[in-house]
Structures are given as structure tokens and as C-alpha cells.
Amino acid sequence: MEIRRETRGLVFCCALIQVDYNARVSQLRPPSLPEILQARAAIRAHVFPTPLRYASAASASSHSEIFLKLENWQPTGSFKVRGAVNFLSQLSAEEKARGLVTASAGNHALAVGYAARRLGIGNVTVLVPRTAPRAKVEKLQRFPIVVREEGETYEDAHRAAEEFQRANGATFIHAYDDARTIAGTGTIGYEILEDLSDVDAMLVPVGGGGLIAGIATAVKALAPNVKIFGVQPEASPALRDSLRDGVCYEEYAAAPTICDGLAGGIGQIVFELAYKRGGIDEVLVVSEDAVKRAVAAFVRDEQMVVEGSGAVVLAALDADSVPRALRGKKIALVISGANIDASRLSSILGESVGASA
């Protein structure tokens, strides 16, 4: 009798994993424009549209018209709330009952915690690397979730979360490689076009690729002539190298970088979109020094705190990486997040003051 119970339990657990696997495969694709519009309706009550602000200093120095899409003003300090709220809003009662698990370098974890609280969902476990910025880890304590620190990199935390999912039959919330997450981020592209219909180009930070995949999907469907540029730190140019080599580097050995949210590999969806569908026009790579200068410039010129992962787009302008054909054009920079440790920000500002003295 005891053996039969254990066998049934094993079969049941395997069935849950198979259901989760099938659901995962069905969502391993770029979302459609209708799905992005559905996401817009789904998140409206929980995630507000962010401003698109003209940047005078950046416009003057780049000889272009620069606009900042302020996703750093979201409730958790990053764009990630859009994807997390859309994902969790689509879960069935059975999926929620199994418990939720995710992995994150910090911002996605905050987004999942926020979405769970807003939607009244409990039993959420979040795994972050031990190297995650303390500012992000401390913020996580505000939400009704279980936080576990695993490994030194995002990939370590991700593998641990997958092991947790397999062992417990939990529902896995992917940070960037899922159509539901990406549909949420696609609403950013839609909003930019609403506010600046004649925009010529958009610069978007790239880590796992969910942000740029969503924006590119929405924008190329509605305004195909708008150029989409991804921006990565030279410490972790996983998308650039994947496109160069024709291989999706889902894991990538990143060098130390202040762009913690952009370190590591990319997802299959962004690779499919960029490599096979031409949805991304070019990938730009910037140095750590350029990112530090950009973080300081946001404080100096815009009175705004931006983390390294969000500052890469301004760094691309500073490094003159943007094609000269865009001189004088209207360019939107997606400022993806604000969650930088106070000590790191203080150090960067100190270096900036020292360099200008």
C-alpha cells in the first residue's frame, strides 16, 4: 500500500513536470501584436505608463533629438514589472496552487514580488545569486515571497530554480524567455510610438533579451522603418557574439561588470527574432568606463538615478557608437532601471568629480 502511494505520487509529480514543460514549449516564441495589446490591458491596473522625456544635454552632445523612456520610474525601479504582472495574470488556479519559482539577478525578482502582492498570489520562491546588488536584495524583503541566494551568477541561480521546479512541481516564471513575459515588455514600444510617432530609432539594453524582443516585436509590426539597436556591455556581449557565430549562447561567461542585470547569456526567443527574423537592426557594445560616465551624467544632467544596466544606452551615445546616419534624428533611449547600490553610485560620482577637477 505504501509503495503504491509513493508510485502514484511519483507519477503525479512527473505529470506536473510534463504539463509545465508543455506549457513552457508553447510559450517559447515571440508574442504576437494582439498578445502585446492584451498585455497592455492586463497590466493597466497595476503598471502605469512611464513618461517619454526630452533630454537636452544628451541631445546637444549627440547632435540628435534624444528622448528618455523612464522605466526606472516603475514601482520596483525597473521595466520588469510589466512582464511579471502579465505573466502572473495569465496563470490558472492550478498553476498558482503548485507554487511559483523564479530566478533573477534582482530586478525580475522584485517584479515578481510586486506582481504577486498586487494579484494576491502566495507561495512564491525567488532565487538570486549571492552577488546580486544589496539594494535589490534588501528591497525584496518588502514582498510576501521566499528569497534564497544561490551561486555566484544568474546562471547558477537559474539552474537552482529549475532544480526546485523539478523537485516541487512548481510553476516556473521565466525572466525573459517566455512569450507572456515578453508581451508585457512589448507595451513599452507601443507607448513610445504613442508619444513619439515619428521616432527614428530606439536604443534598448540587452541582457537575456526579453526587453528588446518585446519592443522590437511591437515596433516592427506598427512602424517597421524604426531602427532597433540593442546595447550590451563589453563584459557580456552575448547577443552580439550569438549573432556573429550563429549560435544562441544561453550561458555566457561574463567578465565583472557594473551592468549586473545584463550579465550572462541570452534567450532563444531574442535569438530567433534577431538572427532569423531580422527584428533587431544592430547590437552596440560599450565599455565599463563609458557606462560609469553615463551613470554620472544622468545624475548631473537629468537629476536622475540610473543603474548601469539602464545607463548603457546613454553610454552608446557617449562612445559615439550610434550610426552617423542617425545624426539629427529622433532617438528614444529605454532607461530600464534605477536599482544601483548607494555605495557604487557614490564611488562612480566620486570618480566623475575627480576626473573633471
Secondary structure as a PSIPRED ss2 file (coil, helix, strand):
# PSIPRED VFORMAT (PSIPRED V4.0)

   1 M C   1.000  0.000  0.000
   2 E H   0.000  1.000  0.000
   3 I H   0.000  1.000  0.000
   4 R H   0.000  1.000  0.000
   5 R H   0.000  1.000  0.000
   6 E H   0.000  1.000  0.000
   7 T H   0.000  1.000  0.000
   8 R H   0.000  1.000  0.000
   9 G H   0.000  1.000  0.000
  10 L H   0.000  1.000  0.000
  11 V H   0.000  1.000  0.000
  12 F H   0.000  1.000  0.000
  13 C H   0.000  1.000  0.000
  14 C H   0.000  1.000  0.000
  15 A H   0.000  1.000  0.000
  16 L H   0.000  1.000  0.000
  17 I H   0.000  1.000  0.000
  18 Q H   0.000  1.000  0.000
  19 V H   0.000  1.000  0.000
  20 D H   0.000  1.000  0.000
  21 Y H   0.000  1.000  0.000
  22 N H   0.000  1.000  0.000
  23 A H   0.000  1.000  0.000
  24 R H   0.000  1.000  0.000
  25 V H   0.000  1.000  0.000
  26 S H   0.000  1.000  0.000
  27 Q C   1.000  0.000  0.000
  28 L C   1.000  0.000  0.000
  29 R C   1.000  0.000  0.000
  30 P C   1.000  0.000  0.000
  31 P C   1.000  0.000  0.000
  32 S C   1.000  0.000  0.000
  33 L H   0.000  1.000  0.000
  34 P H   0.000  1.000  0.000
  35 E H   0.000  1.000  0.000
  36 I H   0.000  1.000  0.000
  37 L H   0.000  1.000  0.000
  38 Q H   0.000  1.000  0.000
  39 A H   0.000  1.000  0.000
  40 R H   0.000  1.000  0.000
  41 A H   0.000  1.000  0.000
  42 A H   0.000  1.000  0.000
  43 I H   0.000  1.000  0.000
  44 R C   1.000  0.000  0.000
  45 A C   1.000  0.000  0.000
  46 H C   1.000  0.000  0.000
  47 V C   1.000  0.000  0.000
  48 F C   1.000  0.000  0.000
  49 P C   1.000  0.000  0.000
  50 T C   1.000  0.000  0.000
  51 P C   1.000  0.000  0.000
  52 L E   0.000  0.000  1.000
  53 R E   0.000  0.000  1.000
  54 Y E   0.000  0.000  1.000
  55 A C   1.000  0.000  0.000
  56 S H   0.000  1.000  0.000
  57 A H   0.000  1.000  0.000
  58 A H   0.000  1.000  0.000
  59 S H   0.000  1.000  0.000
  60 A H   0.000  1.000  0.000
  61 S H   0.000  1.000  0.000
  62 S H   0.000  1.000  0.000
  63 H C   1.000  0.000  0.000
  64 S C   1.000  0.000  0.000
  65 E E   0.000  0.000  1.000
  66 I E   0.000  0.000  1.000
  67 F E   0.000  0.000  1.000
  68 L E   0.000  0.000  1.000
  69 K E   0.000  0.000  1.000
  70 L E   0.000  0.000  1.000
  71 E H   0.000  1.000  0.000
  72 N H   0.000  1.000  0.000
  73 W H   0.000  1.000  0.000
  74 Q C   1.000  0.000  0.000
  75 P C   1.000  0.000  0.000
  76 T C   1.000  0.000  0.000
  77 G C   1.000  0.000  0.000
  78 S E   0.000  0.000  1.000
  79 F C   1.000  0.000  0.000
  80 K H   0.000  1.000  0.000
  81 V H   0.000  1.000  0.000
  82 R H   0.000  1.000  0.000
  83 G H   0.000  1.000  0.000
  84 A H   0.000  1.000  0.000
  85 V H   0.000  1.000  0.000
  86 N H   0.000  1.000  0.000
  87 F H   0.000  1.000  0.000
  88 L H   0.000  1.000  0.000
  89 S H   0.000  1.000  0.000
  90 Q C   1.000  0.000  0.000
  91 L C   1.000  0.000  0.000
  92 S C   1.000  0.000  0.000
  93 A H   0.000  1.000  0.000
  94 E H   0.000  1.000  0.000
  95 E H   0.000  1.000  0.000
  96 K H   0.000  1.000  0.000
  97 A H   0.000  1.000  0.000
  98 R C   1.000  0.000  0.000
  99 G C   1.000  0.000  0.000
 100 L E   0.000  0.000  1.000
 101 V E   0.000  0.000  1.000
 102 T E   0.000  0.000  1.000
 103 A E   0.000  0.000  1.000
 104 S C   1.000  0.000  0.000
 105 A C   1.000  0.000  0.000
 106 G C   1.000  0.000  0.000
 107 N H   0.000  1.000  0.000
 108 H H   0.000  1.000  0.000
 109 A H   0.000  1.000  0.000
 110 L H   0.000  1.000  0.000
 111 A H   0.000  1.000  0.000
 112 V H   0.000  1.000  0.000
 113 G H   0.000  1.000  0.000
 114 Y H   0.000  1.000  0.000
 115 A H   0.000  1.000  0.000
 116 A H   0.000  1.000  0.000
 117 R H   0.000  1.000  0.000
 118 R H   0.000  1.000  0.000
 119 L H   0.000  1.000  0.000
 120 G C   1.000  0.000  0.000
 121 I C   1.000  0.000  0.000
 122 G C   1.000  0.000  0.000
 123 N C   1.000  0.000  0.000
 124 V E   0.000  0.000  1.000
 125 T E   0.000  0.000  1.000
 126 V E   0.000  0.000  1.000
 127 L E   0.000  0.000  1.000
 128 V E   0.000  0.000  1.000
 129 P C   1.000  0.000  0.000
 130 R C   1.000  0.000  0.000
 131 T C   1.000  0.000  0.000
 132 A C   1.000  0.000  0.000
 133 P C   1.000  0.000  0.000
 134 R H   0.000  1.000  0.000
 135 A H   0.000  1.000  0.000
 136 K H   0.000  1.000  0.000
 137 V H   0.000  1.000  0.000
 138 E H   0.000  1.000  0.000
 139 K H   0.000  1.000  0.000
 140 L H   0.000  1.000  0.000
 141 Q C   1.000  0.000  0.000
 142 R C   1.000  0.000  0.000
 143 F C   1.000  0.000  0.000
 144 P C   1.000  0.000  0.000
 145 I C   1.000  0.000  0.000
 146 V E   0.000  0.000  1.000
 147 V E   0.000  0.000  1.000
 148 R E   0.000  0.000  1.000
 149 E E   0.000  0.000  1.000
 150 E C   1.000  0.000  0.000
 151 G C   1.000  0.000  0.000
 152 E C   1.000  0.000  0.000
 153 T C   1.000  0.000  0.000
 154 Y H   0.000  1.000  0.000
 155 E H   0.000  1.000  0.000
 156 D H   0.000  1.000  0.000
 157 A H   0.000  1.000  0.000
 158 H H   0.000  1.000  0.000
 159 R H   0.000  1.000  0.000
 160 A H   0.000  1.000  0.000
 161 A H   0.000  1.000  0.000
 162 E H   0.000  1.000  0.000
 163 E H   0.000  1.000  0.000
 164 F H   0.000  1.000  0.000
 165 Q H   0.000  1.000  0.000
 166 R H   0.000  1.000  0.000
 167 A H   0.000  1.000  0.000
 168 N H   0.000  1.000  0.000
 169 G C   1.000  0.000  0.000
 170 A C   1.000  0.000  0.000
 171 T E   0.000  0.000  1.000
 172 F E   0.000  0.000  1.000
 173 I C   1.000  0.000  0.000
 174 H C   1.000  0.000  0.000
 175 A C   1.000  0.000  0.000
 176 Y C   1.000  0.000  0.000
 177 D C   1.000  0.000  0.000
 178 D C   1.000  0.000  0.000
 179 A H   0.000  1.000  0.000
 180 R H   0.000  1.000  0.000
 181 T H   0.000  1.000  0.000
 182 I H   0.000  1.000  0.000
 183 A H   0.000  1.000  0.000
 184 G H   0.000  1.000  0.000
 185 T H   0.000  1.000  0.000
 186 G H   0.000  1.000  0.000
 187 T H   0.000  1.000  0.000
 188 I H   0.000  1.000  0.000
 189 G H   0.000  1.000  0.000
 190 Y H   0.000  1.000  0.000
 191 E H   0.000  1.000  0.000
 192 I H   0.000  1.000  0.000
 193 L H   0.000  1.000  0.000
 194 E H   0.000  1.000  0.000
 195 D H   0.000  1.000  0.000
 196 L C   1.000  0.000  0.000
 197 S C   1.000  0.000  0.000
 198 D C   1.000  0.000  0.000
 199 V C   1.000  0.000  0.000
 200 D C   1.000  0.000  0.000
 201 A E   0.000  0.000  1.000
 202 M E   0.000  0.000  1.000
 203 L E   0.000  0.000  1.000
 204 V E   0.000  0.000  1.000
 205 P E   0.000  0.000  1.000
 206 V C   1.000  0.000  0.000
 207 G C   1.000  0.000  0.000
 208 G C   1.000  0.000  0.000
 209 G C   1.000  0.000  0.000
 210 G H   0.000  1.000  0.000
 211 L H   0.000  1.000  0.000
 212 I H   0.000  1.000  0.000
 213 A H   0.000  1.000  0.000
 214 G H   0.000  1.000  0.000
 215 I H   0.000  1.000  0.000
 216 A H   0.000  1.000  0.000
 217 T H   0.000  1.000  0.000
 218 A H   0.000  1.000  0.000
 219 V H   0.000  1.000  0.000
 220 K H   0.000  1.000  0.000
 221 A H   0.000  1.000  0.000
 222 L H   0.000  1.000  0.000
 223 A C   1.000  0.000  0.000
 224 P C   1.000  0.000  0.000
 225 N C   1.000  0.000  0.000
 226 V C   1.000  0.000  0.000
 227 K E   0.000  0.000  1.000
 228 I E   0.000  0.000  1.000
 229 F E   0.000  0.000  1.000
 230 G E   0.000  0.000  1.000
 231 V E   0.000  0.000  1.000
 232 Q E   0.000  0.000  1.000
 233 P E   0.000  0.000  1.000
 234 E C   1.000  0.000  0.000
 235 A C   1.000  0.000  0.000
 236 S C   1.000  0.000  0.000
 237 P C   1.000  0.000  0.000
 238 A H   0.000  1.000  0.000
 239 L H   0.000  1.000  0.000
 240 R H   0.000  1.000  0.000
 241 D H   0.000  1.000  0.000
 242 S H   0.000  1.000  0.000
 243 L H   0.000  1.000  0.000
 244 R H   0.000  1.000  0.000
 245 D H   0.000  1.000  0.000
 246 G C   1.000  0.000  0.000
 247 V C   1.000  0.000  0.000
 248 C C   1.000  0.000  0.000
 249 Y C   1.000  0.000  0.000
 250 E C   1.000  0.000  0.000
 251 E C   1.000  0.000  0.000
 252 Y C   1.000  0.000  0.000
 253 A C   1.000  0.000  0.000
 254 A C   1.000  0.000  0.000
 255 A C   1.000  0.000  0.000
 256 P C   1.000  0.000  0.000
 257 T C   1.000  0.000  0.000
 258 I C   1.000  0.000  0.000
 259 C C   1.000  0.000  0.000
 260 D H   0.000  1.000  0.000
 261 G H   0.000  1.000  0.000
 262 L H   0.000  1.000  0.000
 263 A C   1.000  0.000  0.000
 264 G C   1.000  0.000  0.000
 265 G C   1.000  0.000  0.000
 266 I C   1.000  0.000  0.000
 267 G C   1.000  0.000  0.000
 268 Q H   0.000  1.000  0.000
 269 I H   0.000  1.000  0.000
 270 V H   0.000  1.000  0.000
 271 F H   0.000  1.000  0.000
 272 E H   0.000  1.000  0.000
 273 L H   0.000  1.000  0.000
 274 A H   0.000  1.000  0.000
 275 Y H   0.000  1.000  0.000
 276 K H   0.000  1.000  0.000
 277 R C   1.000  0.000  0.000
 278 G C   1.000  0.000  0.000
 279 G C   1.000  0.000  0.000
 280 I C   1.000  0.000  0.000
 281 D C   1.000  0.000  0.000
 282 E E   0.000  0.000  1.000
 283 V E   0.000  0.000  1.000
 284 L E   0.000  0.000  1.000
 285 V E   0.000  0.000  1.000
 286 V E   0.000  0.000  1.000
 287 S C   1.000  0.000  0.000
 288 E H   0.000  1.000  0.000
 289 D H   0.000  1.000  0.000
 290 A H   0.000  1.000  0.000
 291 V H   0.000  1.000  0.000
 292 K H   0.000  1.000  0.000
 293 R H   0.000  1.000  0.000
 294 A H   0.000  1.000  0.000
 295 V H   0.000  1.000  0.000
 296 A H   0.000  1.000  0.000
 297 A H   0.000  1.000  0.000
 298 F H   0.000  1.000  0.000
 299 V H   0.000  1.000  0.000
 300 R H   0.000  1.000  0.000
 301 D H   0.000  1.000  0.000
 302 E H   0.000  1.000  0.000
 303 Q C   1.000  0.000  0.000
 304 M C   1.000  0.000  0.000
 305 V C   1.000  0.000  0.000
 306 V C   1.000  0.000  0.000
 307 E C   1.000  0.000  0.000
 308 G H   0.000  1.000  0.000
 309 S H   0.000  1.000  0.000
 310 G H   0.000  1.000  0.000
 311 A H   0.000  1.000  0.000
 312 V H   0.000  1.000  0.000
 313 V H   0.000  1.000  0.000
 314 L H   0.000  1.000  0.000
 315 A H   0.000  1.000  0.000
 316 A H   0.000  1.000  0.000
 317 L H   0.000  1.000  0.000
 318 D H   0.000  1.000  0.000
 319 A C   1.000  0.000  0.000
 320 D C   1.000  0.000  0.000
 321 S C   1.000  0.000  0.000
 322 V C   1.000  0.000  0.000
 323 P C   1.000  0.000  0.000
 324 R H   0.000  1.000  0.000
 325 A H   0.000  1.000  0.000
 326 L H   0.000  1.000  0.000
 327 R C   1.000  0.000  0.000
 328 G C   1.000  0.000  0.000
 329 K C   1.000  0.000  0.000
 330 K E   0.000  0.000  1.000
 331 I E   0.000  0.000  1.000
 332 A E   0.000  0.000  1.000
 333 L E   0.000  0.000  1.000
 334 V E   0.000  0.000  1.000
 335 I E   0.000  0.000  1.000
 336 S C   1.000  0.000  0.000
 337 G E   0.000  0.000  1.000
 338 A C   1.000  0.000  0.000
 339 N C   1.000  0.000  0.000
 340 I C   1.000  0.000  0.000
 341 D C   1.000  0.000  0.000
 342 A H   0.000  1.000  0.000
 343 S H   0.000  1.000  0.000
 344 R H   0.000  1.000  0.000
 345 L H   0.000  1.000  0.000
 346 S H   0.000  1.000  0.000
 347 S H   0.000  1.000  0.000
 348 I H   0.000  1.000  0.000
 349 L H   0.000  1.000  0.000
 350 G H   0.000  1.000  0.000
 351 E H   0.000  1.000  0.000
 352 S H   0.000  1.000  0.000
 353 V H   0.000  1.000  0.000
 354 G H   0.000  1.000  0.000
 355 A H   0.000  1.000  0.000
 356 S H   0.000  1.000  0.000
 357 A C   1.000  0.000  0.000
